[in-house]
């Protein structure tokens, strides 16, 4: 019997320790360490939007292809807010692991991989408008890196691993997710259309681009003259715009200006479309009836007259 279950990533037990940017840790990872690649063989890597952007470009894929072939979906909260994780093989190993050579996309590896053995936490106090970033130290049994004789500050380690480049591009998205989780029932469960839009704008940037460049979008939202040219070629600019748009979709924040009377115009347009479709269907059925009677001759005519209650 063939196992058709999705390749869900390995989920490991961790022992977190609360840290700040000025905290110091003892850790070093290198190719000669005894546990090299062990963390890649038991992966549970949640992806943020910029992770997808970097990986899809590295692999020469569209975002649609990358999400389809290299990720698995999961729900980030009880309302079904969609998230994605890196897909693994049957043993739990990352698909980007190139044997003893290690990660084959190392320069573009996801945020979670860059931070390891640290984890990034976004904590927001009650009634606070902003979240404060904290860190935790993840200790797993297989890892020998924290036994290496090197002490380094959290801020230094983040700089060494180029974490800030990724955090800068993902930070607004983290805030969106945190706000959604913190709001809970106050916001309510988003409709399925909004959840699908969240997935597209967060992970499938190439499909989102077609959506933004569509005629309907341009007729609905008032955008700068150079906006279309910029987002047509600049993934990072489009990703930043997607966060603004999601704030409007999820929380009603008017971060993207709408065209005056755009909604009323769309209602009229839809009514015109439905009226045209209705008329086309009437004409199609009438044409079908005409062909039927033309092909049936007198028999068809007699049948028509009897159904109408008339006599020859």
N, C-alpha and C positions, 0 to 999 in steps of 0.2 A: 504493500500500500504506500502510495506517495504522500510524503508529508508536505502539505500546502500551507503550513503556518508561516507567517511573515518572519523575517530574520530580525527579531527584537534584540536590541543590544543587551549585553550583560549588565546587570545592576549589582554594584559592589557595596559592601558595608564600609562605612567610613567613620572616623573618630575626629570630629571637627574641633579646632581650637580657635577661639576668637582672636583676631589680630587687627592692627591698624597699619596705616601706611608706614609709620616709623618703627614698627615691630621688626625683629630680626629672626631669621630662620636658619637652620642648618640643612643645606640641601645642595646636591649637585648631580646632574645626570650626564652621562657620556657613553660613548659606544663600547667602552671596555668594562663597564659595570656589569656585574653578574646578572642583574635583572633587566638588561637592555631589551626593549620591546615588550616586556611582560605587560605593561599597562595598555599596550595596543592590542593585546590578545584577549583582553576582557574589557571591552569598551562600553561605556554608556555616555555618549556625547550628544548633548542637546545643542542644536544649531541656532544661532541668531542670524538675522538677515544678512549682515556683512560677511559672515562665514560662507553663506551660500554664494554670494556674489564672487568672493575670491576663489572658491573651489570650482565653480562652474567655468570661470575664465581659465583657471589653471588646467582643467581637463578638456577645454575646447568644446564645451557643451552649452546649450541653452539652459536657462534656469529650469524650464519645464522638463528637459531631459535629465538634468541632474537630480531634481526632486524625485522624479519617477524611478530612476535607476539606483540611486545611492542613499535614499532616506526612507524612513518609516514614520508614519504619523502617530501622534498621541495627543491626549487632551491635557492642557495645562491647568484647567480648573473644572469645577463642577458644571459650568455653563457650556463646556465644550470648546473653549478657546483653543484653536489648533496650534500644535507645536510639531516639530520634526526632530528626529534623531538620526545620526549616521547609521546606515544599515551595516550589519555584520554578516560574516559567514556563519555556518552552523555551529562552529565552535565558540563563537563570540568575538572573533578577531575582526579588526577593522579591515574593510576592503581596500584601503589605501596602504596597507602594510606590505612592503616589498621584501619579504623574507628577512634575512639577517641584515640587509641594507637599511632597514628601518622605514620610516615614513617617506613615501614617494611624493608627497605634496608638502613637505616640511615647511618651506618658505610661506606657504599659504594655509597652514594648518589652522583649525578652528580655535576660537577663543578658549574653550575649555581645555584643549590640549596645551595651549600656550601658558595658561595659568598653573597647570599641574606642577607641584602638589598643592597649590593654592586654589581656593574657590572664591569667586567674587560674590558678595552679598550686597543687595540694595535694601537698605532699611529706612523706613519712613515713620517718624513719630506721628501719633494721632494729631490731626488738625494741621499737620505740616504740609506745605505745598511742594517741598522737595525731598528727595531721598538722599541719604548719606551712604557712601560706599564703605563697606567693611570687607574683611577677608577672613577665611578660615583655613587652617592647615589640615589637609586630608592625608591621613596615614593609613596605608594599606599594607597587608602582611607581605605581599610580594615585593614591595619597593625597598631597595637598599640605598636609594639616593639620600635619604635623610641621615644616613650613617656616615656619609662622606665628610671629611674634615674641611668644610667650607661654610663660613657664616656670611650671610648676605641680608641686607634690609629688604623689606617687602617692596618698597618703592624702587630700589635698585633692581630687584628681580623682574619687576614689571617692565622696566625700561630695557633690560637685557633681552626679554622675550618679545618686545614690541607689542605689549598688551594695549598700550594707550591708543595706538592707531585703530585697533579693533573696537576698543571701548568708546572712542570718540564717535565712530560710525554707528554703534549699537545703542549708545546711552539713551537717546530719546525713545527708542523702542522698549528698552528695559523699563523706562518710566511709564510707558503706556500699559505694559503688562502688569506692573505693580499697581497702578491706579485702578485697573480693572479688577484685580484680585482684592484690593483693599476696599473698594466701593461695595462689592458684594451685592446684596438685594437692593441697595440704593440706586444702582444703575439698572438692574434687572437683566434677565437673560437676553443677549442680543439675538435678533432674528437670524435665521439660517443665511439669508442673503448677506448680512453684515459679517458673519463668521467666514463665509466664502471669500468675501472681499478682503478680510484680514489676512487670510491664507495667501491670496494672490499678491497683495501689496507687501507682505512680509517676506515671502520666500520665492515667488515666481515673478521676478522683476521683469522678465521679457514679456510675459503676458500682460502685466500691469502697464508696461510701456505702450502696448497696442491699445489698451483701454484708455489711457490718458491722451493718446494722439488721435483718438477717434473723433469723428465729426460731432457726435452727440455730446461728448465731454466738453469740447470747445464751445458748443452752443449753450452749455449749462453753467460753466465756470469762467469767470473773467481772469485771464492770466496775462502776465507781461508779454510783450511782443517777442522777446527773445527766448521765451520759455520753451517753446516747441523745439527749436533748434538745439537748445542745451540738453534737454532730457532725451532727445533722439539718439544721442551718442554718449552721454555721460551717465554711467550707472550710478555713481555716487550722488550726483545731483538728483537723479530720479528717486533714489532710496530716501534721501532727506525729504523730498516732497511727499513720499508715501507716508511718512510719519505724521506730517501736517494733515494729510487727507484722512488718516485713520483717527486722529483726534476728533475730527469733525464727524466721522461716521459713528464712532463708539460713544462719544461724550457730548456731541452737539456743539463743540467749540467751533466757531466760525473762523477757522484759520485759512480757508480758501474762499475767496470772494465769489459769490454766485452772480450770474448775469441777471439783471433786473427782469422780473416777470418770466424767468426761465421755466419755472415749474408750470405756470399757466400755459406757456407756449408748448411745453411737452405734452400737457393734457390734450390740447387742441390737436397737436400732431398725431397723437395716438388715436384720438377719435376719428381723424381723417383716415388713418391707416386702417382702422377697423371697418369704417364705412366702405373703403375701397375693397377690402377683402370680402366683405359681405356681398357687395355688388358683383365681384368676380365669381363668387360661388354661385350666385343666382344665375349669372350668365352661363357658367359651366354646366349647371344642371339643365338649363333650358336648351343648350346646345345638344346635350346628351339625349334629351327627350326628342328633339327634332330629328336627330340621326336615327333614333329607334323607330319613329313613325315613317321616316323616309325609306328605311330598309324593309319595314314590315308591309308596306302597300296597303291594300284594302282591308286585310285582316287586322292590321294595326289600327286602321281608322275605325273599324267596327268595334274593336275593343275599347278604344277611346270614347266612342259615342255611348256604349253601354255603361261605362264607368261614370259618364256624365249624366246618366238618366235620360237619354234621348233615344229615339227610334229611327231606323233608316227610312 
